[in-house]
Every structure is written in C-alpha cells, then in structure tokens.
C-alpha cells in the first residue's frame, strides 16, 4: 500500500512539475513575444497604404544606406500591384555615422506633412551627401526645398524633444529585435530568412 501511495505521489509531483513548468515557459515566451511585438510598430511611425491592410511590411532603414534606396521603389511597385492590400511602416535605424542627424530631418518633416517627400528627395540625391558610406550634412540643405519644405521651420522642429525621443526609441527597438543591418524587412511579424529581392517578394506574396 505504501509503495502504491508513493507511486501516486510521484506521479502527482511529476504532473505538477511538468504542467507548472510548461505554464511558466509559455508565459515567459509570451512576454518576450509581446515585447518584440511592441518594438515592431510604434504609433508615431510613418506609414503608406491602407490602415487596415491584411499585409503589413515593417522596414527598418537608414537614409544613408544605398541598399535601402534601391529597395524603396521595389517595395512601392509591389504595393502598387496590390492596392489597399499592403501597408508599409517605416522605422529608423541610423547605423551610418552622422545619419542620426538626417533622421532628425525626416522626423521634423512630419510637422509639415512632408515625410515621404523628404525621404524620396534624400534618396534622389543620396550620392551627393553619402560618399563611401560617410555622411556629409552640408549638401543636404541645398536640395531639401525640392520636398516642399519650409527650411527654417524644419530646423526649428528638429530641436523638438519628441523628435529625439522617437529616434532613440527606434534605435532601442532595433536592439530589442536584434536588428544590426539595413534594410531589414519584417512581413506580418515574419523576418526574411534570406535577404534578396526575390525572397522579399515571395514572403509578401505568401502573406497576401
């Protein structure tokens, strides 16, 4: 009888440890997932596309990154081929030296509703202000007017504390998500397993 009781107690203890451990594991895993989910999209992040689109592409980019410039029209063409089905969320990852200052320009351009006009202007002249992966700020002021910006207002808005806070939050989120290079694309929470035009197109197609 004692032996049988011991067996039952052992089984009960095993069950408690197994299911308790399983619950703790799932709970811990959930909290990490929630943290990464919050880091993926922030309310202030600029977007293109329908708000409730089924497919959401999050791009972490650096305006000084040549590959980012090359992929920008590629992604926009995919979006054009699938109107109202894709939303693109832009997140900043200023990994190049001094590109932080350029991202400040982009963030400040939001106050004039000229974010994407400014980004496209920066990409258009990227080879004038980014040479050998080094950013030179001075030339940028010469062509920013093409984005339709009030330059003096832009300079003032760049000094806003929330501009700096948002950029720092973006940088913190790259660390949370383990992002170390640009561009980094995440489609409906799924990162690219291999980087490339074809791979990105296939991932987007699978989520449409």
N, C-alpha and C positions, 0 to 999 in steps of 0.2 A: 504493500500500500504506500509506504514511504517512497519507494522507488518510483511508483506511478505518479505520486504527487510531485516529486522532484522533476519528472519529465514534463508535467503540465506547467510547472513554474518556469522551467527553462524555455518552453515553447512560448509562454506568455511574455517572458522577458525578451525573447528574440523578436516577437511581433512588435513590442513597444519600441525596441531599438530600431528595427527595420522601418516601420511606418513613421516613427518620430524623426528618424534621420532623413527619410525621404521627404517629409514635410519641410524640414529645415532646409534641405537642399533646394527644393522647389521655391521656397520663399526667398532664399538668398539669391537664386538665379533671377527671380522676378524683379528684385530690387535693382540688380545690375542692369537688367533689360530696360527698366523704367528710366534709369539714369541716362542710358545711351539714347533712349527714345527722346528724352527731353533735350539732349545735346544735339540731336539731329536737326530739329527745326525750332527756331525761336520766333515769337510773334513779330519782331521787328524786321525779319529777313525779307528782302525784296523778292517778289515772285512774278513770273509770267505765266499766263494760262488761266483756265477756269479754276475758280477757287475749290470746287468740289470734284475736280478731275479724279478719275479712278487711279491713274498712274502718276506718282509724284517722284520727280527726279531731284535729288539734292546734290548740288555741286559745290564742293569746297575748292576755291580758286584763288590765285594770286594774279592781279592785273599785270604783273611784270613777267608772268610765265608765258613763254611762246606756245607751248602745247595747249594752254588754256585758250589762247587766242584762236588757235587752229580748230579746237573742238566747239567753240561757241556757235559758229554758223552751222556746223554739222548737227548739233542738237536742235537748233532753231528750225532747220529744214525737216527734221523728224517730227517736230511739233506741228509744223505747217501741214504735213501729210496726214496728221491725225488731229484735226481741230477739236477743241473742247475736251480732249481725252487725256491730255498731259499737262501737268503743272511743273514748272521749273522753279526751284528755290535756290537762291544764291547765298552762299556763306563765304566769308572771307578767311583766307589762310595766308597772310603776308609773310611768307618764308624768305623771300629775297630781301637782302639788306636794303633798308630805306623804303620798301614798298608799303610799310605801315603808313607813311605819310600820304601815299597815293590812295590807300584805302580810306583815309580820313576825307579825302576829296570826294570819293564815292558816297560815303555816309552823309557828308554835308550836302551833297547834291539832292538828297531825298527831300530836303526842306524847300526845294524848288520843283519837286516832281520831275527831276531830270536824271534819275539814277541810271537808267539804261542808256539814255542818250550819252551820258558821260562815260559809261563803260565802253560803249561802241566807239566813241571818239578816242579814248585811251588805247583801245586795241588797234584802231586805224593807224595811229602814229607810234605804236609801241617801239618800233625800231629806231625812233628818234630819241627816246628817253630811256630805253633799256638796251645797253650795249655790253655784250659778253657777260650777261646776267647781272650787270651792275646798273642800278637805278640812278638817273640824274634828274632831279626835280625841276630845275630851272626851265628846260624847254617846254614842259607841260603847260605852263601858263600861256604860252604863245598860241596854242590851238584850242584851249578849253572853251573859248567863245563859240566854237562851232557846235557845241552841245546846247547852245541857247541859254547859257548860264549868266547870271549876274555875278561877276568875278568877285567884287567886293563883298557881296553877301556870302558867297561861298567861303571866302577867307574868314569871315566872322563866324559862320556856322561851324567851321572846322574846330573852333575853340570851345564849342559846347561840350560840357562834361559827359552828356549821354553818348556823344559820338565816340569818345574814348572808351566809355564803359562797354558799348556794343562790340567794338573791335576786340577788346580784351576778353569779352565773353566768347566771341567766335574762336579766338586763339585757345582759350581754356577748353572749348568743346572739341577742338582738333585733338587735344591731348586725351580727353575722355574717350574719344572714338579711335584713338591710335592712328590718326592721320598724320603722315610725315612728308607727303609729296602732293603736288598738284598737277593736273586736276584730279580730284577724287570724286567719283560718281557713286551715289547710292540710290537705287531704284526700289521704291516701296520697302525700304529698310534692308534691301539686299545689295551688298557691295559687289563690284566686279571681281570675279575670280582671276581673270587675266585682263590686262589693260589693252585696249585697242578699239578702233572704230567699229569693226565687225562685232566684237564682243559686247560693246555697249548697245549697239543696235539690236542684237539678239536678246539681250536682257530686257530692254524696253519692250520689244515685241512680245516677249513671254508674259509681260505684266499687263499688256493692253487688253 
